[in-house]
Amino acid sequence: MNLLDPRTFPIGQIENLVHALPPPGVEIQVADLPGAEAAVDWLSAHGRPAHLVPATETPHPTRLWKPSPGLAEIVPHLTPGHAIDLGCGTGRDAVFLALSGWKVTALDRLSDALDRARSLADLHRVELDGVVGDAERDPLPAGPFDLITVSRYLLPLHRLADLLRPGGSLIVETFTDRERERTGKPKDPGLVLPHANPPVLPEGLGVVEYSVRTLEGRELACLWARRSPS
């Protein structure tokens, strides 16, 4: 249920928390409390279907968004530690990790993206260590990390392997080569994963799981790899 509750979601800040909403086209129910009618009007005016529903006595949770599907499936199998989300964007994956008990470093080259990631973290009362940096050109935080996550993006895997603690995991979820052939995106062939088999991994890094799925009409591959314990 995509229920926006004014008791847990600051209705007055909805314009600045669009990244905390479900994807466009998903209907949002708004609990009929003070400010709710204005929220419905704003959502409708911005192409997001919404309507009022009776409020319950118990406030509804605030998380109306979803993290990357592969990350959501894999994280419950991991022991929380220190994670880094490279190219974190508006912070959904980073905040999901923080909500799951991880200490999280969130890196993005855009300071306004990090501002939105921090606002999402504040909404859910978790902390992120935000770092402005270009993952392709700038030195990466030294680590070591127990988990590295990369979504809709890809860096040379040997660079990522060097940042992992022994036994640490790498989760990469991005478009496949077949998706690039179909749409021409992304333009850089180095930013995709193969649709048929896992990529060749650097020494010391082994595949735990590799899957391909279609999400919102686009084909994505998800790589879960682990660094050897020693």
Backbone as CSV, one residue per row, in Angstrom:
resi,resn,N_x,N_y,N_z,CA_x,CA_y,CA_z,C_x,C_y,C_z
1,MET,0.843,-1.184,0.000,0.000,0.000,0.000,0.886,1.245,0.000
2,ASN,0.647,2.150,-0.943,1.399,3.388,-1.020,0.601,4.484,-0.325
3,LEU,0.688,4.497,1.008,-0.087,5.432,1.803,0.821,6.500,2.374
4,LEU,0.543,7.745,1.992,1.303,8.876,2.492,0.586,9.415,3.726
5,ASP,1.265,9.367,4.862,0.664,9.742,6.148,1.259,11.059,6.625
6,PRO,0.468,12.118,6.730,0.999,13.409,7.178,1.667,13.368,8.547
7,ARG,1.398,12.356,9.358,2.028,12.266,10.681,3.476,11.798,10.595
8,THR,3.832,11.149,9.499,5.200,10.638,9.365,5.921,11.200,8.145
9,PHE,5.180,11.820,7.242,5.759,12.414,6.036,5.451,13.907,6.063
10,PRO,6.467,14.777,6.039,6.216,16.224,6.122,5.570,16.757,4.847
11,ILE,4.253,16.846,4.864,3.492,17.250,3.683,3.985,18.569,3.118
12,GLY,4.360,19.496,4.007,4.806,20.795,3.552,6.098,20.760,2.762
13,GLN,6.837,19.627,2.829,8.110,19.498,2.118,8.021,18.536,0.931
14,ILE,6.813,18.199,0.529,6.642,17.171,-0.494,7.378,17.524,-1.780
15,GLU,7.430,18.808,-2.123,8.102,19.221,-3.352,9.589,18.915,-3.308
16,ASN,10.167,18.894,-2.111,11.598,18.607,-1.950,11.874,17.143,-1.645
17,LEU,10.808,16.354,-1.545,10.967,14.935,-1.206,10.334,14.041,-2.266
18,VAL,10.368,14.501,-3.509,9.796,13.704,-4.592,10.480,12.346,-4.673
19,HIS,11.797,12.293,-4.373,12.520,11.026,-4.434,12.115,10.069,-3.322
20,ALA,11.285,10.536,-2.373,10.775,9.659,-1.323,9.407,9.088,-1.671
21,LEU,8.925,9.381,-2.885,7.627,8.899,-3.347,7.795,7.676,-4.254
22,PRO,6.708,6.940,-4.488,6.775,5.837,-5.455,7.034,6.369,-6.855
23,PRO,7.348,5.501,-7.809,7.576,5.949,-9.187,6.342,6.632,-9.765
24,PRO,6.523,7.555,-10.715,5.369,8.176,-11.380,4.447,7.117,-11.965
25,GLY,3.162,7.379,-11.868,2.175,6.430,-12.374,1.618,5.509,-11.313
26,VAL,2.310,5.377,-10.189,1.823,4.542,-9.087,0.880,5.381,-8.222
27,GLU,-0.315,4.878,-8.013,-1.304,5.644,-7.254,-0.909,5.746,-5.788
28,ILE,-1.076,6.936,-5.236,-0.723,7.198,-3.845,-1.992,7.506,-3.057
29,GLN,-2.163,6.829,-1.953,-3.248,7.131,-1.030,-2.713,8.092,0.032
30,VAL,-3.503,9.100,0.366,-3.093,10.096,1.347,-4.078,10.065,2.510
31,ALA,-3.557,9.813,3.715,-4.416,9.766,4.897,-5.076,11.125,5.109
32,ASP,-6.388,11.116,5.328,-7.182,12.343,5.401,-6.968,13.038,6.749
33,LEU,-5.879,13.799,6.788,-5.476,14.554,7.975,-5.114,15.964,7.516
34,PRO,-4.879,16.896,8.449,-4.538,18.258,8.034,-3.398,18.296,7.016
35,GLY,-3.608,19.012,5.944,-2.607,19.127,4.886,-2.779,18.124,3.776
36,ALA,-3.631,17.112,3.982,-3.747,16.028,3.002,-4.337,16.502,1.683
37,GLU,-5.347,17.365,1.727,-5.968,17.822,0.485,-4.966,18.585,-0.384
38,ALA,-4.141,19.417,0.265,-3.117,20.154,-0.488,-2.113,19.190,-1.107
39,ALA,-1.793,18.108,-0.396,-0.864,17.115,-0.926,-1.444,16.413,-2.148
40,VAL,-2.728,16.053,-2.080,-3.381,15.412,-3.213,-3.393,16.348,-4.416
41,ASP,-3.691,17.626,-4.168,-3.702,18.604,-5.261,-2.319,18.713,-5.906
42,TRP,-1.268,18.766,-5.075,0.095,18.900,-5.608,0.472,17.663,-6.412
43,LEU,0.197,16.497,-5.862,0.532,15.256,-6.555,-0.197,15.168,-7.900
44,SER,-1.484,15.468,-7.892,-2.277,15.383,-9.121,-1.772,16.367,-10.164
45,ALA,-1.400,17.571,-9.710,-0.903,18.592,-10.633,0.430,18.209,-11.249
46,HIS,1.153,17.290,-10.600,2.464,16.867,-11.103,2.417,15.455,-11.694
47,GLY,1.225,15.063,-12.123,1.090,13.811,-12.856,1.178,12.553,-12.027
48,ARG,0.901,12.687,-10.729,0.943,11.517,-9.847,-0.458,11.263,-9.284
49,PRO,-1.094,10.166,-9.698,-2.457,9.901,-9.230,-2.499,9.748,-7.712
50,ALA,-3.460,10.419,-7.079,-3.562,10.386,-5.614,-5.003,10.637,-5.198
51,HIS,-5.378,10.065,-4.063,-6.708,10.328,-3.513,-6.672,10.161,-2.002
52,LEU,-7.651,10.762,-1.322,-7.736,10.689,0.127,-8.330,9.364,0.566
53,VAL,-7.844,8.871,1.710,-8.421,7.691,2.356,-8.569,8.010,3.840
54,PRO,-9.493,7.359,4.534,-9.643,7.622,5.973,-8.352,7.338,6.730
55,ALA,-8.039,8.173,7.693,-6.847,7.974,8.513,-7.121,6.937,9.590
56,THR,-6.136,6.114,9.867,-6.234,5.147,10.958,-5.653,5.775,12.217
57,GLU,-5.838,5.115,13.350,-5.299,5.629,14.610,-3.787,5.491,14.669
58,THR,-3.247,4.508,13.945,-1.810,4.248,13.984,-1.131,4.879,12.767
59,PRO,-0.105,5.711,12.993,0.616,6.299,11.852,1.194,5.227,10.941
60,HIS,1.181,5.506,9.653,1.685,4.560,8.667,3.161,4.825,8.410
61,PRO,3.971,3.779,8.172,5.401,3.984,7.873,5.613,4.905,6.676
62,THR,6.773,5.545,6.649,7.031,6.556,5.635,7.615,6.011,4.341
63,ARG,8.174,4.804,4.324,8.906,4.369,3.132,7.935,3.957,2.033
64,LEU,7.818,4.811,1.018,6.964,4.558,-0.128,7.770,4.140,-1.346
65,TRP,9.097,4.161,-1.254,9.996,3.873,-2.366,10.625,2.489,-2.172
66,LYS,11.288,2.020,-3.216,11.968,0.729,-3.161,13.428,0.883,-3.568
67,PRO,14.323,0.124,-2.934,15.724,0.113,-3.383,15.863,-0.734,-4.637
68,SER,17.080,-0.820,-5.163,17.339,-1.710,-6.297,16.923,-3.128,-5.917
69,PRO,16.210,-3.832,-6.800,15.656,-5.140,-6.418,16.707,-6.168,-6.018
70,GLY,17.843,-6.206,-6.732,18.880,-7.165,-6.367,19.431,-6.896,-4.988
71,LEU,19.650,-5.622,-4.670,20.145,-5.252,-3.346,19.155,-5.680,-2.269
72,ALA,17.875,-5.427,-2.503,16.857,-5.787,-1.526,16.825,-7.293,-1.263
73,GLU,17.117,-8.097,-2.292,17.088,-9.553,-2.133,18.341,-10.085,-1.431
74,ILE,19.480,-9.438,-1.676,20.748,-9.973,-1.177,21.070,-9.515,0.239
75,VAL,20.773,-8.267,0.559,21.182,-7.694,1.848,20.725,-8.512,3.061
76,PRO,19.512,-9.091,3.065,19.130,-9.892,4.231,20.048,-11.086,4.497
77,HIS,20.854,-11.488,3.513,21.768,-12.612,3.681,23.144,-12.173,4.199
78,LEU,23.339,-10.872,4.403,24.642,-10.338,4.810,24.595,-9.830,6.244
79,THR,25.742,-9.877,6.898,25.869,-9.304,8.232,26.235,-7.830,8.094
80,PRO,25.484,-6.927,8.710,25.780,-5.497,8.558,27.189,-5.136,8.999
81,GLY,27.776,-4.209,8.261,29.101,-3.690,8.559,29.199,-2.308,7.952
82,HIS,30.331,-2.015,7.306,30.531,-0.722,6.668,30.351,-0.885,5.167
83,ALA,29.397,-0.146,4.594,29.100,-0.220,3.163,29.388,1.109,2.498
84,ILE,29.708,1.055,1.214,29.815,2.267,0.409,28.937,2.109,-0.821
85,ASP,28.138,3.133,-1.100,27.277,3.161,-2.282,27.885,4.161,-3.250
86,LEU,28.416,3.667,-4.363,29.106,4.503,-5.341,28.123,5.008,-6.391
87,GLY,28.099,6.324,-6.596,27.107,6.913,-7.483,25.732,6.797,-6.859
88,CYS,25.608,7.277,-5.621,24.411,7.001,-4.812,23.163,7.714,-5.299
89,GLY,23.308,8.749,-6.138,22.125,9.469,-6.597,21.341,10.058,-5.444
90,THR,20.026,9.875,-5.463,19.186,10.442,-4.411,19.151,9.601,-3.141
91,GLY,19.911,8.517,-3.098,20.164,7.845,-1.840,19.264,6.705,-1.437
92,ARG,18.458,6.196,-2.328,17.532,5.144,-1.903,18.269,3.887,-1.447
93,ASP,19.252,3.448,-2.220,19.995,2.250,-1.815,20.781,2.500,-0.530
94,ALA,21.395,3.673,-0.436,22.179,3.999,0.758,21.298,4.042,1.993
95,VAL,20.122,4.662,1.881,19.214,4.747,3.030,18.656,3.371,3.365
96,PHE,18.368,2.569,2.354,17.911,1.197,2.616,18.947,0.435,3.430
97,LEU,20.222,0.586,3.078,21.278,-0.083,3.833,21.331,0.435,5.274
98,ALA,21.233,1.748,5.435,21.255,2.317,6.784,20.073,1.800,7.606
99,LEU,18.906,1.707,6.979,17.738,1.161,7.678,17.927,-0.311,8.035
100,SER,18.806,-0.989,7.296,19.084,-2.415,7.547,20.233,-2.619,8.532
101,GLY,20.719,-1.537,9.124,21.722,-1.657,10.170,23.152,-1.411,9.746
102,TRP,23.375,-0.949,8.509,24.728,-0.734,8.017,25.197,0.687,8.312
103,LYS,26.508,0.839,8.540,27.152,2.141,8.487,27.409,2.415,7.013
104,VAL,26.981,3.589,6.502,26.969,3.794,5.055,27.736,5.057,4.664
105,THR,28.656,4.884,3.724,29.276,6.001,3.023,28.605,6.105,1.663
106,ALA,28.083,7.291,1.351,27.387,7.514,0.082,28.196,8.498,-0.746
107,LEU,28.618,8.074,-1.934,29.460,8.917,-2.779,28.735,9.256,-4.069
108,ASP,28.788,10.539,-4.440,28.248,10.968,-5.727,29.006,12.213,-6.162
109,ARG,29.108,12.405,-7.462,29.838,13.577,-7.957,29.011,14.849,-7.874
110,LEU,27.699,14.726,-7.664,26.807,15.886,-7.619,26.431,16.199,-6.174
111,SER,26.738,17.389,-5.738,26.435,17.765,-4.356,24.925,17.845,-4.120
112,ASP,24.141,18.231,-5.160,22.699,18.308,-4.951,22.084,16.917,-4.812
113,ALA,22.683,15.918,-5.458,22.220,14.544,-5.264,22.459,14.112,-3.823
114,LEU,23.622,14.450,-3.286,23.911,14.114,-1.892,22.978,14.857,-0.947
115,ASP,22.614,16.084,-1.277,21.659,16.819,-0.440,20.328,16.076,-0.381
116,ARG,19.889,15.551,-1.513,18.627,14.805,-1.529,18.770,13.473,-0.788
117,ALA,19.948,12.853,-0.910,20.187,11.620,-0.162,20.130,11.883,1.344
118,ARG,20.719,12.988,1.766,20.688,13.334,3.196,19.257,13.637,3.653
119,SER,18.475,14.309,2.794,17.088,14.601,3.177,16.282,13.319,3.323
120,LEU,16.567,12.324,2.469,15.887,11.035,2.592,16.314,10.335,3.875
121,ALA,17.606,10.413,4.188,18.099,9.822,5.438,17.453,10.501,6.645
122,ASP,17.347,11.826,6.603,16.716,12.555,7.713,15.257,12.138,7.878
123,LEU,14.558,11.960,6.751,13.157,11.547,6.806,13.006,10.223,7.544
124,HIS,13.974,9.330,7.343,13.895,8.000,7.954,14.752,7.865,9.218
125,ARG,15.314,8.997,9.650,16.044,9.066,10.917,17.224,8.101,10.957
126,VAL,17.982,8.091,9.860,19.231,7.338,9.807,20.334,8.292,9.353
127,GLU,21.581,7.846,9.457,22.717,8.688,9.106,23.453,8.141,7.885
128,LEU,23.945,9.068,7.067,24.819,8.730,5.945,26.068,9.590,6.042
129,ASP,27.196,9.019,5.656,28.419,9.798,5.498,28.518,10.160,4.018
130,GLY,28.086,11.372,3.664,28.062,11.783,2.270,29.408,12.308,1.809
131,VAL,29.870,11.845,0.654,31.161,12.256,0.094,30.949,12.702,-1.346
132,VAL,31.353,13.938,-1.668,31.293,14.414,-3.046,32.557,13.943,-3.763
133,GLY,32.386,13.216,-4.853,33.537,12.731,-5.600,33.105,12.058,-6.881
134,ASP,33.962,12.107,-7.879,33.729,11.442,-9.157,34.393,10.071,-9.086
135,ALA,33.585,9.040,-9.027,34.117,7.689,-8.838,35.026,7.258,-9.980
136,GLU,34.868,7.858,-11.169,35.701,7.484,-12.308,37.072,8.157,-12.261
137,ARG,37.115,9.391,-11.751,38.341,10.190,-11.859,39.042,10.441,-10.535
138,ASP,38.300,10.495,-9.455,38.890,10.818,-8.160,39.285,9.546,-7.414
139,PRO,40.249,9.639,-6.503,40.558,8.485,-5.653,39.323,8.087,-4.843
140,LEU,39.075,6.815,-4.741,37.934,6.335,-3.969,38.290,6.287,-2.489
141,PRO,37.307,6.419,-1.609,37.590,6.266,-0.171,38.340,4.968,0.083
142,ALA,39.256,5.009,1.024,40.223,3.925,1.180,39.621,2.606,1.652
143,GLY,38.555,2.648,2.425,38.038,1.389,2.956,38.938,0.825,4.043
144,PRO,38.972,-0.489,4.252,38.208,-1.475,3.479,36.733,-1.483,3.869
145,PHE,35.919,-1.987,2.933,34.480,-2.028,3.156,33.990,-3.471,3.183
146,ASP,32.926,-3.671,3.959,32.292,-4.996,3.996,31.345,-5.196,2.826
147,LEU,30.901,-4.084,2.224,29.978,-4.154,1.095,30.187,-2.936,0.208
148,ILE,30.240,-3.175,-1.091,30.252,-2.105,-2.086,29.035,-2.304,-2.977
149,THR,28.281,-1.238,-3.174,27.117,-1.314,-4.054,27.246,-0.285,-5.173
150,VAL,26.830,-0.694,-6.363,26.828,0.167,-7.547,25.555,-0.141,-8.316
151,SER,24.766,0.887,-8.627,23.504,0.669,-9.323,23.409,1.557,-10.551
152,ARG,22.986,0.950,-11.682,22.842,1.654,-12.967,24.156,2.294,-13.393
153,TYR,25.248,1.633,-13.067,26.563,2.235,-13.273,27.570,1.109,-13.130
154,LEU,28.794,1.322,-13.584,29.811,0.285,-13.457,31.185,0.923,-13.463
155,LEU,32.037,0.429,-12.587,33.441,0.830,-12.540,34.290,-0.408,-12.796
156,PRO,35.566,-0.235,-13.174,36.432,-1.409,-13.327,36.405,-2.264,-12.066
157,LEU,36.128,-3.541,-12.244,35.912,-4.404,-11.085,37.170,-4.567,-10.231
158,HIS,38.360,-4.440,-10.819,39.563,-4.587,-10.015,39.695,-3.438,-9.019
159,ARG,39.203,-2.250,-9.396,39.233,-1.119,-8.465,38.326,-1.393,-7.266
160,LEU,37.187,-2.004,-7.539,36.242,-2.278,-6.468,36.742,-3.417,-5.575
161,ALA,37.331,-4.417,-6.180,37.839,-5.545,-5.398,38.888,-5.094,-4.395
162,ASP,39.709,-4.133,-4.784,40.773,-3.652,-3.896,40.227,-2.937,-2.665
163,LEU,38.966,-2.483,-2.733,38.374,-1.762,-1.604,37.684,-2.683,-0.604
164,LEU,37.525,-3.960,-0.992,36.762,-4.884,-0.148,37.616,-5.507,0.948
165,ARG,37.022,-5.632,2.107,37.623,-6.411,3.178,37.548,-7.896,2.810
166,PRO,38.508,-8.721,3.216,38.378,-10.162,2.959,37.018,-10.681,3.439
167,GLY,36.341,-11.393,2.578,34.998,-11.875,2.891,33.911,-10.883,2.543
168,GLY,34.272,-9.656,2.120,33.289,-8.632,1.796,32.597,-8.896,0.472
169,SER,31.451,-8.255,0.287,30.620,-8.474,-0.899,30.564,-7.252,-1.801
170,LEU,30.400,-7.526,-3.080,30.180,-6.504,-4.101,28.841,-6.802,-4.769
171,ILE,27.970,-5.793,-4.838,26.690,-5.932,-5.529,26.610,-4.867,-6.611
172,VAL,26.557,-5.308,-7.851,26.444,-4.402,-8.990,25.168,-4.740,-9.738
173,GLU,24.341,-3.750,-9.969,23.109,-3.969,-10.716,23.018,-2.896,-11.796
174,THR,23.157,-3.328,-13.046,23.143,-2.353,-14.132,22.622,-3.002,-15.407
175,PHE,22.565,-2.224,-16.471,21.965,-2.690,-17.715,22.861,-3.724,-18.407
176,THR,22.240,-4.573,-19.202,22.975,-5.620,-19.910,23.435,-5.137,-21.282
177,ASP,24.368,-5.886,-21.850,24.811,-5.594,-23.206,23.656,-5.708,-24.199
178,ARG,22.758,-6.651,-23.960,21.604,-6.817,-24.849,20.668,-5.607,-24.764
179,GLU,20.527,-5.044,-23.566,19.717,-3.841,-23.412,20.352,-2.663,-24.145
180,ARG,21.669,-2.595,-24.095,22.373,-1.513,-24.806,22.200,-1.661,-26.315
181,GLU,22.254,-2.890,-26.808,22.045,-3.117,-28.237,20.636,-2.707,-28.658
182,ARG,19.678,-2.915,-27.777,18.277,-2.621,-28.097,17.983,-1.128,-28.074
183,THR,18.545,-0.417,-27.098,18.172,0.985,-26.889,19.283,1.981,-27.205
184,GLY,20.523,1.509,-27.294,21.639,2.426,-27.474,22.074,3.113,-26.201
185,LYS,21.503,2.707,-25.069,21.846,3.291,-23.772,22.233,2.190,-22.791
186,PRO,23.259,2.449,-21.995,24.122,3.631,-22.006,25.044,3.635,-23.227
187,LYS,25.579,4.804,-23.553,26.437,4.916,-24.728,27.750,4.169,-24.549
188,ASP,28.280,4.187,-23.351,29.574,3.564,-23.065,29.410,2.057,-22.903
189,PRO,30.015,1.237,-23.769,29.876,-0.219,-23.648,30.516,-0.769,-22.384
190,GLY,31.363,0.029,-21.740,31.987,-0.420,-20.501,31.086,-0.320,-19.295
191,LEU,29.871,0.224,-19.474,28.965,0.412,-18.341,27.868,-0.637,-18.279
192,VAL,28.042,-1.740,-19.011,27.020,-2.783,-19.014,27.621,-4.116,-18.584
193,LEU,26.740,-5.030,-18.186,27.127,-6.391,-17.832,26.606,-7.350,-18.905
194,PRO,27.263,-8.486,-19.091,26.798,-9.445,-20.099,25.480,-10.093,-19.685
195,HIS,24.617,-10.355,-20.670,23.322,-10.955,-20.345,23.411,-12.468,-20.187
196,ALA,24.426,-13.081,-20.803,24.461,-14.538,-20.846,25.193,-15.157,-19.660
197,ASN,26.333,-14.584,-19.293,27.162,-15.166,-18.239,27.759,-14.061,-17.389
198,PRO,28.209,-14.381,-16.181,28.858,-13.358,-15.360,30.120,-12.840,-16.035
199,PRO,30.525,-11.628,-15.708,31.773,-11.094,-16.268,32.972,-11.799,-15.669
200,VAL,34.115,-11.681,-16.314,35.357,-12.201,-15.753,35.743,-11.313,-14.574
201,LEU,35.995,-11.938,-13.440,36.276,-11.192,-12.221,37.768,-11.168,-11.914
202,PRO,38.216,-10.140,-11.206,39.626,-10.090,-10.802,39.964,-11.250,-9.861
203,GLU,41.238,-11.584,-9.792,41.684,-12.647,-8.896,41.281,-12.308,-7.465
204,GLY,40.773,-13.324,-6.775,40.369,-13.135,-5.392,38.906,-12.787,-5.212
205,LEU,38.208,-12.564,-6.324,36.787,-12.224,-6.272,35.998,-13.320,-6.969
206,GLY,35.000,-13.879,-6.285,34.229,-14.981,-6.850,32.745,-14.666,-6.922
207,VAL,32.083,-15.233,-7.928,30.650,-15.010,-8.105,29.870,-15.822,-7.071
208,VAL,28.978,-15.147,-6.368,28.036,-15.833,-5.475,26.729,-16.081,-6.216
209,GLU,26.282,-15.066,-6.944,25.002,-15.172,-7.656,25.011,-14.194,-8.829
210,TYR,24.396,-14.613,-9.914,24.283,-13.733,-11.082,22.902,-13.934,-11.689
211,SER,22.181,-12.845,-11.899,20.822,-12.964,-12.416,20.528,-11.825,-13.382
212,VAL,19.560,-12.067,-14.239,19.105,-11.067,-15.211,17.596,-10.962,-15.088
213,ARG,17.092,-9.727,-15.079,15.657,-9.510,-14.971,15.264,-8.297,-15.805
214,THR,13.964,-8.181,-16.059,13.433,-6.997,-16.725,12.692,-6.165,-15.694
215,LEU,13.057,-4.902,-15.602,12.445,-3.990,-14.646,12.015,-2.732,-15.385
216,GLU,10.718,-2.433,-15.304,10.164,-1.259,-15.971,10.576,-1.227,-17.447
217,GLY,10.559,-2.410,-18.075,10.813,-2.509,-19.502,12.267,-2.527,-19.914
218,ARG,13.197,-2.532,-18.941,14.622,-2.546,-19.280,15.294,-3.749,-18.620
219,GLU,16.250,-4.335,-19.350,16.909,-5.540,-18.860,18.120,-5.175,-18.008
220,LEU,18.137,-5.713,-16.792,19.209,-5.464,-15.831,19.862,-6.769,-15.420
221,ALA,21.166,-6.709,-15.199,21.889,-7.832,-14.627,22.329,-7.453,-13.226
222,CYS,22.308,-8.430,-12.323,22.747,-8.202,-10.950,23.855,-9.190,-10.614
223,LEU,25.008,-8.643,-10.268,26.162,-9.454,-9.873,26.362,-9.337,-8.372
224,TRP,26.395,-10.481,-7.709,26.801,-10.541,-6.306,28.097,-11.343,-6.270
225,ALA,29.177,-10.672,-5.897,30.483,-11.317,-5.808,31.035,-11.146,-4.407
226,ARG,31.953,-12.027,-4.029,32.534,-11.965,-2.689,34.057,-12.114,-2.790
227,ARG,34.753,-11.325,-2.007,36.196,-11.439,-1.948,36.578,-12.618,-1.058
228,SER,37.580,-13.363,-1.456,37.996,-14.530,-0.678,38.423,-14.103,0.721
229,PRO,38.193,-14.957,1.720,38.479,-14.581,3.102,39.955,-14.270,3.378
230,SER,40.847,-14.750,2.532,42.271,-14.492,2.798,43.020,-14.292,1.488
